[in-house]
């Protein structure tokens, strides 16, 4: 019987990140984090108490990887649109 690959999000302990760490890892400001959460484009935090929240580290890491992937894909110039010197293709 073949063993299924393990999901790293379920095999390692869950680590919660507080907002300053999320800001440092993503490069986003507090207001940008909350604006993206409102848009549905950023992971939502877990309530830790009456006033505290924390983000799941694996979700933040996945968001960063997706942003890198999306950003690099968007940066690739299309070879059909490239024009050389004097407008030549």
C-alpha positions as CSV (number, residue, x, y, z in Angstrom):
1,X,0.0,0.0,0.0
2,X,1.3,3.4,-1.0
3,X,1.5,6.0,1.7
4,X,-0.1,9.3,0.9
5,X,2.2,12.4,1.0
6,X,1.8,14.3,4.2
7,X,0.4,17.8,4.2
8,X,3.1,20.0,6.0
9,X,0.3,22.1,7.4
10,X,-1.0,19.1,9.4
11,X,2.2,17.4,10.3
12,X,4.0,20.3,11.9
13,X,2.8,22.2,14.9
14,X,0.7,25.2,14.1
15,X,2.5,28.5,14.8
16,X,0.6,31.7,15.2
17,X,2.1,35.0,14.1
18,X,1.3,38.3,15.7
19,X,0.8,41.4,13.5
20,X,4.3,42.8,13.7
21,X,5.7,39.5,12.4
22,X,3.1,39.3,9.6
23,X,4.0,42.9,8.6
24,X,7.7,41.9,8.6
25,X,7.2,38.7,6.5
26,X,4.8,40.3,4.0
27,X,6.2,43.9,3.7
28,X,2.6,45.2,4.2
29,X,1.6,47.9,6.6
30,X,-1.2,47.3,9.1
31,X,-3.7,49.2,7.0
32,X,-2.8,47.2,3.9
33,X,-3.2,43.9,5.7
34,X,-6.7,44.8,7.0
35,X,-7.7,46.3,3.6
36,X,-6.7,43.1,1.8
37,X,-8.5,41.0,4.4
38,X,-11.7,43.1,3.7
39,X,-11.2,42.4,0.0
40,X,-10.8,38.7,0.7
41,X,-7.2,38.6,-0.7
42,X,-5.3,38.0,2.6
43,X,-5.7,35.3,5.2
44,X,-7.9,36.2,8.2
45,X,-6.5,35.9,11.7
46,X,-7.5,33.6,14.5
47,X,-8.9,35.2,17.6
48,X,-6.6,34.6,20.6
49,X,-8.6,36.4,23.2
50,X,-10.7,39.5,23.8
51,X,-8.2,41.8,22.0
52,X,-5.5,39.5,20.5
53,X,-5.4,37.9,17.1
54,X,-2.7,35.8,15.3
55,X,-2.3,34.6,11.8
56,X,-1.5,30.9,11.0
57,X,2.1,30.9,9.8
58,X,1.5,28.3,7.0
59,X,-1.3,30.5,5.6
60,X,1.0,33.6,5.6
61,X,3.9,31.6,4.0
62,X,1.5,30.3,1.3
63,X,0.3,33.9,0.6
64,X,3.9,35.1,0.2
65,X,4.7,32.2,-2.1
66,X,1.7,33.0,-4.2
67,X,2.6,36.6,-4.4
68,X,6.1,35.7,-5.6
69,X,4.8,33.3,-8.2
70,X,2.2,35.8,-9.5
71,X,4.7,38.7,-9.5
72,X,7.3,36.7,-11.4
73,X,4.7,35.5,-14.0
74,X,3.5,39.1,-14.6
75,X,7.1,40.4,-15.0
76,X,7.9,38.0,-18.0
77,X,7.9,40.0,-21.2
78,X,6.0,38.5,-24.1
79,X,8.3,37.6,-27.0
80,X,5.6,38.6,-29.5
81,X,5.4,42.2,-28.1
82,X,9.1,42.8,-27.9
83,X,10.4,45.4,-30.3
84,X,14.0,45.9,-31.0
85,X,16.0,49.0,-31.9
86,X,14.1,51.4,-34.2
87,X,10.8,49.6,-33.7
88,X,12.0,46.4,-35.4
89,X,10.9,43.0,-34.2
